Amino acid sequence: MVFVTDKVMHSYNLRYRHIDKPTDVLSFPGHDGYLGDILISTETAWKQARKSATLSFDDNIRRLLLHGILHLSGYDHETDNGEMRAIERQLRRKFQC
């Protein structure tokens, strides 16, 4: 896991997803037994936590890490008809984040 700024995240999001803005988390699959890399924008995570009445910055970082791990495990919320979201909700409750 690597913490980055919005500026760095913006460049990765543009380069790899062709989306011209920062995002909160990106995952890059690994090879040969290595799960992969997760980038988390601490600036975006902080902004998200500040907007929430109940979500702390630390809990948001844990949520984003969990989200990234699920992507590295093969889940894709953009194409799986809610499967990843359901698993993520269960794991959030289990890990209290």
N, C-alpha and C positions, 0 to 999 in steps of 0.2 A: 504494500500500500504506500502510495506517495501522496503527500499533501501538496497542492499547488494553488496558485493565485487564479483569479478569474481570467486574467490575461493569458496565462499559460493554458488554462482549460479551453478558452475560446479558440486558441490556435489548434489544439488537438481536435476539438469538436469540428472545426472547419475542415481540417485536413482529412480526418477519417470518416466523418459522417456528413460532410458538406452542409453543416448547419452553422450559420454565421452568428453565433452567440455562445457565451459560456454555458455550461451545464453543471449539475452538482456532482455527478459521478460518471466515470467511463471505465470500462473493463476491456482488457486486451488479453485474449487467450494465450496460454503458453504452449510449449511443446515438450515432448519427451519426458512426461511425468511432472512437469512444472505447471501448476494450475494457471498462472498468468499474473497480470499486473492490474491494479486498481488505482485510478487517479481520483482524488476527491478534492474539490475546490473548497477550501476552508472559508473563503469569502462568501460563496453562495450558501454554504451550510450555516454560516453565522446569520445571514440575512433570513433564511428560512426559519431558524430558531427564534429570531427576534419577532417575527410575524406571528408566531404561535403563542397562545396563552399557556400551553402545557408542555411544549417540547423544548428541552434544554439543548444547548449546543453539543454537549457530550452524547446525549441520546441520539441526536440527529446524525452525528458522525457514525455511531454504531449502526443506525438504520441504513446509512449510505454504504457502509462496509458490507452489511448483510445483502443489500441490493446488488452490489458488485459481485459478491461471491455467488449469488444465485445465477447471475449472467454467466459467470465463468463455469458454472455447473451445467450450462446448456439451456437455461430458461430464457425466454424472451417475451416480455409482457406485451410487446407490440404485435405478436403473431399467435399467442397461445390461448386465446379465448378466456383469459382470466386465471389460468393455472398458476402462473408465477405470483400474481397478486394474492391469491388464496394461501399459498405456501408462505409467502412473506408475512402475511398477517399472523399466521399461526406461530411463526418463528419470532416475530416481534413480541407476541405475548409471552412466549417461553423465555426469551432473553430480556424481557422488560425494557424494550427500547422503542 
